[in-house]
Amino acid sequence: MECIVRWTEGMTFLAETGSNHVVAMDGAPEGGGRNLAPRPMEMVLVGTGGCTAYDVMVILKKSGQDVTACEVTVSADRAETDPKVFTRIRMHFRLRGRALKAKLVEQAIRLSHDKYCSASIMLGKTAEITTDYEILEEPLAA
């Protein structure tokens, strides 16, 4: 896996991924940025949320669960001093579907957290990661 990150101006950077996608990042105005795009550390959280949501969906689909929506809110605290690593990360999953089994949802989140999500496993080296979830029942179509 590879990417190229190019400085454009101020504190704005464009990253081109190995899969040929472009992502912009920018700094806060107090750091010389213009607030045009997410901060690099926000992108780390975005990637972690995407990684774990992907795993959870794959596991639930393979388990025969009828998932109609999946959302994970990821929030984090950072160290006060440099390097300002993440020290605590909270992940709240909101799943919608028909007759979703709580036990299978718990198992999918646990497997992502403990085995499959490379991003959260790496971040777990410096941060305490907690997860919780809620299941919203999707009404049957009339």
C-alpha positions as a LaTeX table, in Angstrom:
\begin{tabular}{lrrr}
\hline
Residue & $x$ (\AA) & $y$ (\AA) & $z$ (\AA) \\
\hline
Met1 & 0.00 & 0.00 & 0.00 \\
Glu2 & 1.32 & 3.41 & $-0.90$ \\
Cys3 & 0.21 & 7.01 & $-1.16$ \\
Ile4 & 1.77 & 10.29 & $-2.19$ \\
Val5 & 1.09 & 13.40 & $-0.10$ \\
Arg6 & 1.81 & 16.72 & $-1.81$ \\
Trp7 & 1.88 & 20.12 & $-0.20$ \\
Thr8 & $-0.09$ & 22.62 & $-2.28$ \\
Glu9 & $-0.04$ & 25.93 & $-0.37$ \\
Gly10 & $-0.39$ & 27.23 & 3.17 \\
Met11 & $-0.96$ & 24.04 & 5.16 \\
Thr12 & $-3.06$ & 22.27 & 2.52 \\
Phe13 & $-2.00$ & 18.85 & 1.26 \\
Leu14 & $-3.41$ & 16.53 & $-1.39$ \\
Ala15 & $-2.93$ & 12.81 & $-0.95$ \\
Glu16 & $-3.18$ & 10.43 & $-3.89$ \\
Thr17 & $-3.83$ & 6.88 & $-2.79$ \\
Gly18 & $-2.55$ & 3.70 & $-4.35$ \\
Ser19 & $-6.08$ & 3.06 & $-5.61$ \\
Asn20 & $-5.93$ & 6.41 & $-7.48$ \\
His21 & $-8.18$ & 8.49 & $-5.26$ \\
Val22 & $-7.40$ & 12.01 & $-4.08$ \\
Val23 & $-8.03$ & 13.27 & $-0.56$ \\
Ala24 & $-7.44$ & 16.83 & 0.66 \\
Met25 & $-6.19$ & 17.71 & 4.14 \\
Asp26 & $-5.69$ & 21.14 & 5.70 \\
Gly27 & $-4.65$ & 22.69 & 8.96 \\
Ala28 & $-6.49$ & 24.94 & 11.35 \\
Pro29 & $-6.15$ & 28.70 & 10.77 \\
Glu30 & $-4.11$ & 29.08 & 13.97 \\
Gly31 & $-1.58$ & 26.64 & 12.48 \\
Gly32 & $-1.37$ & 28.34 & 9.09 \\
Gly33 & $-4.17$ & 26.43 & 7.41 \\
Arg34 & $-7.34$ & 27.74 & 5.81 \\
Asn35 & $-9.74$ & 25.12 & 7.18 \\
Leu36 & $-10.49$ & 23.83 & 3.66 \\
Ala37 & $-10.43$ & 20.11 & 4.46 \\
Pro38 & $-10.17$ & 17.63 & 7.34 \\
Arg39 & $-7.10$ & 17.64 & 9.55 \\
Pro40 & $-4.71$ & 14.69 & 9.10 \\
Met41 & $-5.59$ & 13.24 & 12.54 \\
Glu42 & $-9.30$ & 13.48 & 11.67 \\
Met43 & $-8.48$ & 11.35 & 8.64 \\
Val44 & $-6.95$ & 8.74 & 10.98 \\
Leu45 & $-10.28$ & 8.57 & 12.85 \\
Val46 & $-12.23$ & 8.50 & 9.58 \\
Gly47 & $-10.12$ & 5.59 & 8.35 \\
Thr48 & $-10.57$ & 3.72 & 11.62 \\
Gly49 & $-14.33$ & 4.20 & 11.53 \\
Gly50 & $-14.46$ & 3.04 & 7.93 \\
Cys51 & $-12.26$ & 0.03 & 8.65 \\
Thr52 & $-14.36$ & $-1.21$ & 11.56 \\
Ala53 & $-17.73$ & $-0.46$ & 9.90 \\
Tyr54 & $-16.57$ & $-2.42$ & 6.84 \\
Asp55 & $-15.63$ & $-5.41$ & 9.03 \\
Val56 & $-18.89$ & $-5.31$ & 10.98 \\
Met57 & $-20.96$ & $-5.22$ & 7.79 \\
Val58 & $-19.04$ & $-8.11$ & 6.19 \\
Ile59 & $-19.38$ & $-10.24$ & 9.33 \\
Leu60 & $-23.08$ & $-9.48$ & 9.79 \\
Lys61 & $-23.89$ & $-10.13$ & 6.12 \\
Lys62 & $-22.00$ & $-13.47$ & 6.29 \\
Ser63 & $-24.01$ & $-14.27$ & 9.44 \\
Gly64 & $-27.23$ & $-13.84$ & 7.46 \\
Gln65 & $-28.31$ & $-10.65$ & 9.21 \\
Asp66 & $-30.66$ & $-8.31$ & 7.35 \\
Val67 & $-28.80$ & $-5.02$ & 7.93 \\
Thr68 & $-30.28$ & $-1.94$ & 6.27 \\
Ala69 & $-28.02$ & 0.73 & 7.81 \\
Cys70 & $-24.77$ & 0.92 & 9.72 \\
Glu71 & $-23.31$ & 4.03 & 11.30 \\
Val72 & $-20.40$ & 4.36 & 13.72 \\
Thr73 & $-19.63$ & 7.54 & 15.64 \\
Val74 & $-15.96$ & 7.69 & 16.54 \\
Ser75 & $-14.74$ & 10.20 & 19.11 \\
Ala76 & $-11.28$ & 10.52 & 20.61 \\
Asp77 & $-9.19$ & 12.25 & 23.24 \\
Arg78 & $-5.58$ & 13.13 & 22.55 \\
Ala79 & $-2.51$ & 13.56 & 24.74 \\
Glu80 & $-1.90$ & 17.12 & 25.95 \\
Thr81 & 1.74 & 17.17 & 24.79 \\
Asp82 & 3.57 & 16.09 & 21.65 \\
Pro83 & 3.25 & 13.59 & 20.23 \\
Lys84 & $-0.46$ & 14.16 & 20.69 \\
Val85 & $-1.44$ & 10.52 & 20.22 \\
Phe86 & $-4.96$ & 9.32 & 20.76 \\
Thr87 & $-5.35$ & 8.21 & 24.38 \\
Arg88 & $-9.02$ & 7.21 & 24.37 \\
Ile89 & $-11.31$ & 6.30 & 21.48 \\
Arg90 & $-15.02$ & 5.64 & 21.75 \\
Met91 & $-16.97$ & 3.87 & 18.99 \\
His92 & $-20.75$ & 3.87 & 19.04 \\
Phe93 & $-22.38$ & 1.66 & 16.42 \\
Arg94 & $-25.95$ & 2.31 & 15.30 \\
Leu95 & $-27.32$ & $-0.58$ & 13.27 \\
Arg96 & $-30.70$ & $-0.78$ & 11.62 \\
Gly97 & $-32.22$ & $-3.93$ & 10.23 \\
Arg98 & $-34.84$ & $-6.61$ & 10.48 \\
Ala99 & $-34.59$ & $-8.97$ & 13.46 \\
Leu100 & $-30.89$ & $-8.27$ & 14.06 \\
Lys101 & $-29.50$ & $-10.52$ & 16.78 \\
Ala102 & $-27.67$ & $-8.63$ & 19.53 \\
Lys103 & $-25.30$ & $-11.55$ & 20.10 \\
Leu104 & $-24.19$ & $-11.50$ & 16.45 \\
Val105 & $-23.78$ & $-7.69$ & 16.51 \\
Glu106 & $-21.60$ & $-7.96$ & 19.63 \\
Gln107 & $-19.56$ & $-10.72$ & 18.03 \\
Ala108 & $-19.04$ & $-8.72$ & 14.81 \\
Ile109 & $-17.85$ & $-5.66$ & 16.74 \\
Arg110 & $-15.56$ & $-7.78$ & 18.92 \\
Leu111 & $-14.05$ & $-9.58$ & 15.91 \\
Ser112 & $-13.41$ & $-6.29$ & 14.15 \\
His113 & $-11.84$ & $-4.80$ & 17.28 \\
Asp114 & $-9.74$ & $-7.85$ & 18.22 \\
Lys115 & $-8.87$ & $-9.48$ & 14.90 \\
Tyr116 & $-9.68$ & $-7.71$ & 11.64 \\
Cys117 & $-9.54$ & $-3.90$ & 11.86 \\
Ser118 & $-5.88$ & $-3.06$ & 11.36 \\
Ala119 & $-6.48$ & 0.62 & 12.12 \\
Ser120 & $-8.13$ & 0.13 & 15.50 \\
Ile121 & $-5.64$ & $-2.57$ & 16.47 \\
Met122 & $-2.76$ & $-0.16$ & 15.73 \\
Leu123 & $-4.44$ & 2.70 & 17.59 \\
Gly124 & $-5.09$ & 0.34 & 20.50 \\
Lys125 & $-1.35$ & 0.44 & 21.19 \\
Thr126 & $-1.69$ & 4.00 & 22.57 \\
Ala127 & $-5.42$ & 4.42 & 23.18 \\
Glu128 & $-8.04$ & 2.72 & 25.27 \\
Ile129 & $-10.78$ & 1.81 & 22.80 \\
Thr130 & $-14.33$ & 1.24 & 23.96 \\
Thr131 & $-17.32$ & 0.19 & 21.88 \\
Asp132 & $-21.05$ & 0.08 & 22.33 \\
Tyr133 & $-24.01$ & $-0.27$ & 20.02 \\
Glu134 & $-27.69$ & 0.17 & 19.52 \\
Ile135 & $-30.00$ & $-1.78$ & 17.27 \\
Leu136 & $-32.92$ & $-0.03$ & 15.56 \\
Glu137 & $-35.63$ & $-2.28$ & 14.23 \\
Glu138 & $-36.55$ & $-1.73$ & 10.58 \\
Pro139 & $-40.29$ & $-2.18$ & 10.03 \\
Leu140 & $-41.34$ & $-4.85$ & 7.58 \\
Ala141 & $-42.41$ & $-3.53$ & 4.20 \\
Ala142 & $-46.17$ & $-3.28$ & 3.79 \\
\hline
\end{tabular}
